[in-house]
Amino acid sequence: MGRVNAQARLGRAAAIASLFLVSSLPLFSDVYFRALALATDFDLLSSSGAYPLAMLLFLLIWLLVNRGEIAHALSKDASGFRTTWYSALGLTLLGASLAGRALLKGPGLFALQLFLLLCFLQGCASIAFPETSKITLKAFAIYVASASIPFTASTFFDRPISLGFAGAVVPLLKAVGYPVERSASTILLELPSGKVSSLVIDSACAGTASYGIFLLLDGLMALDLRAERRKAALFTLAGLATIFVLNLLRVAAIVHAVYNYGELAGHHVHLYLGYVLFTSFYLAYALLFARSFGQRHP
């Protein structure tokens, strides 16, 4: 009988969660359509940036991995509605989401619109499912912190990041023999034909999105695995250093392609190499992290 009651409570909770999800469809229909378009059109994905969908994928994987714990919390929440401080937090998140939705329109703000959608869903969950929110709010906080990195970097710190990264990559290119010079954040490459090709470096070229995705992955794994803080911090620092090196190598590969095969080849390397480099790194890091920190928390 107890098991039947638990299943009934879980069924009610799932119905309420489904209602929240359905209610978001008319409010965020363009965000859902945009996500679907990006997921099915690689050219559009390449031109718009893959990091919002990559972060969303990691969140979905995390929810799937923690489905047992979440289901248990949902069954407890469905035993009866009660007002907690999570209710106030949920109302705040809902209000912020709807206000932001009204103010921030435009296809160029997809990452921000996706954040508002998740804010809306988390707000609904905080009101109806306080026990479950104890689990999901941690992941949501990690998402907010990591997803804001590319936007914050490009909006407030684009120039110093661009100058710093260009200042790091040009000596590397010179050391391996490429005829390059730096003008502010622009790399000037003298081609064998005598022409000069200009590669403009901005904060996106420095890989701010790759850092954001990594910190989300790192944070979500730290929630699940038994990680001694000092060792986990060393892993994070090593991962950040590796991403910096990979971004240097990515730009060096683009310069190599432009110098030897022309600007069109450099454009293709620019589009596709990052997916190979960083997908391989994220997978290797996740496997190493899981191997080093053992079993998930019960």
N, C-alpha and C positions, 0 to 999 in steps of 0.2 A: 504493500500500500504506500509506504514511504517513497519507494522508487517511482511509483506511478504519479504521486503528487509532485515529486521533483521534476519529472518529465513534463507534467502539465504546467508547472511554473516556468520552466524553460521555454515551453511552447508559447506561453503568453509573452514572455520577454522577447522572444524572436519576432512575434507579431508586432509588438510595439517598435522594435528596432527597424523592422521592415517599413512600418508606417513613417518613421523619421526619414528613411532613405527615399521613399516614394515622394514625400513632401518636398524633398530637396530638388527633385527633377524639374518642376516648373520654375523654381527660383534660380537654379544654376544650369539650365538646359544647355546654354552655350558652352559652359565649361565642360560638361560631359561630351558634347559633340566635338569640342576642340581636342579633348584627350583621345577620343576615338580616332579622329583624323590624324593626330600625331602618331598614334600607335600603328596605323595602317599605311602611312605614307612616309617612307624613309627620307625622301627629298625635303619634305616639309619639316620632318623631325630635325634634319641636319641644319636647316636654315633657322629654326626656332630655338634649338637647344634641347637636349634630351634630359637635362638634369631634373626637371620637375617630375617627369614620368619615372625616372630611375628612383627618385625618392619615394614616390607613391608605391612603386613595386616593392621596395624594401619594407614599407609600412604594411603592405598586404601580406608579405611573407611573414613578418613578425606576428601579425594577428593570427595567421594560420598556424604558426608554431605554438602559439599560446592559446589555441582554441579551447583546450580542456580547462585551463584556469579561468578563461573568460566565461565559458559556459557555466562553470560552477558559481562564479560571481553573479551571473545573470539570473540563475535560479534562486539565489538568495534575495536579489533585488525584487524579483517578481512576487515575493511573499507578501508584499504590502508597500504602498507608497508612503514615504516619510520625507519630511523637509530637513535638509542638512545644509551645511555651508556650501556643499557642492551644488545645491539648488541655486544659490546666489551667484556662484561662479558660472553655472550654466547659463543663467539669464544674462550675465555680463558678456559671455562669449557669443550668445545669440544676438544680442544687441550690437556688438562690435562687428559681427559678420554681416548683418543686414545693413548697417550703416556704411560699412566699407563697400558692400555690394552696390549700394545706391550711388556712391561717390566715385568708385573706380571702375569705369567702363572702358573697354578697348581691347582689341586682340593682342596688343603688345604686352599686356599685363597678365598673361596666362598663369605664370607662377604665383602671382599675388591672388588671382581669382581662385586658383586651386587651394591656396592657403585659406581663403575665406570659406570655401566649401567644407574643408576639414574642420574649420572653426565652428561652423554651423552644426555639423554632425556631432562634434565633441560637446557642444553646448547642450544639444538635445540629450545626449547620453548622460551628462552630468546631472541634469534635472531628474531624469527617470531612473537612472542606474548608478547610484552613488558608490556601491561596492565595486562595480565594474570600472567606474571612473578612476578608482585608486590605481588600477592597472594601466588604463589607456592614457591617462593624463601624463604619465611619465614619458611615454612614447611621443605624445603630442608635443610636450615641452622640448624634447630633443629635436623633433622635426622643426619646430618654430626657430630654434636657435641655429640649426644647420642650414635650413632653407633660406634664411635671411642673409647668409654670407654673400652670395653672388650679387644680390640686389644692393646690399649695404656697400660692398666694395665698388660697384660700378657707379653708385650715386654719390658717395662721399669720399672715396679714396682712390678713384681711378688713376689720377695722375701719379701720385707717389708709388702706387703698385706698378704702373706701367714703366716708370723710370727705373724702379728698382729691378724689375725683371729683365728689362732690356740691358741694364748695366751688368746683370749676371750672365746673360746668354751670349753677349757679344765677345767677351774674352774667351769663352769656351769655343766659339766659332773660329776665332782667330788662332787659337791654340792648335786646332786641327787643320788649319791651312786655308780657310775660306777668306776671300778678300772682302771683308765687311768693315763698315764704319757705323757709328751710331750718331744720329742727330735727334736729341731728346729721346723720345720713345720709339723712333723709327729706325729700323735696321736697313742700311743701304748696302746692297749686294752688287758688286761689279761682276757681270756675266762674262763668259768667254768671248762673246761678241763685242764687248766693250760697252754695252748698254748697262745702265744701273737700274736694278729692280728694288723697289721700296716695299718693305714689310712693316706695316704699322702695328705696334704692340699696344694693346689695351689690357684692362684688368681681366677680361674674359680670356685673352690669349695666355695670361699668366696662370690660368686654370682655377679660378676661384670656384667654379662649379664643381670641379673634381674634389676640392677640399670639403665643400659642403656635403657632397654625397658620401665621402669617406667618414666624416664625423657623424653623420646619421647612422651609417652601418656600424661604426665603432660603438656608438652610444647604445643602439638597440641590442647589440650583442652583449654589451656590459650589463644590461638589464637582466639578461637570461642566464649568464654564466657566472660561475663562482670566480670572481676576479679580485685578487688582492690589489688594492688601490695603487700601490707604488709600481707594481709590475704592469698593471693595465696602463698607467700613465706612460711608462717607458714604451710600451707597444704603440700607444697613440703617437708619441713623439717620433718614433721610428717610421710609422706610417706616413706622417706629415712630411718628414724628410724625404721619404721615397717618392711621394707625389711631386715634390718640388723637383727632384731629379728627373722624373718621368716627363714633367712639363718642359724642362730644358731639352731633353732628348727629342721630344715631339717637335719643338721649334727647330732644332738642329736638323731633323729629318725633312722638314718642310724646306729649309734653306738648301739642303743637299738636292732635293728633287728639283727645285727651281733652277739651281746652278747647273745641274747636269742634263735635265730633261725639259726645262721650260716652265713657265708660270702655270700652264694648265695642269701639268703633273703635280706641281706644288699645291694647287687648289684641291686636287683629289686626295693628296696626302693629308691636307688640312681637314678635309671632311671625314675621313675614315680611320686614320691612324689612332686618334684618341679613343675610339670605341674599343679597338683591339687592346691597346695598352692598359687602359683603366679597367676594362672588364676583367682582363687577366689578373690585374693587381688586386681588385676587390675580391675576386674569387680566392686567390692565393692567401690574402690576408684573413678572410673569413675562416678558411680551413685551418690556418696556423693558429689563429686566436682560439678557435674551438678546441683544437688539439692541446693547447697550452693551459687552458683554464677548465677543462674537464666538463663535468655534467652540469645541466641546467639546474636552477633552483627548483626545489619541489613546490 
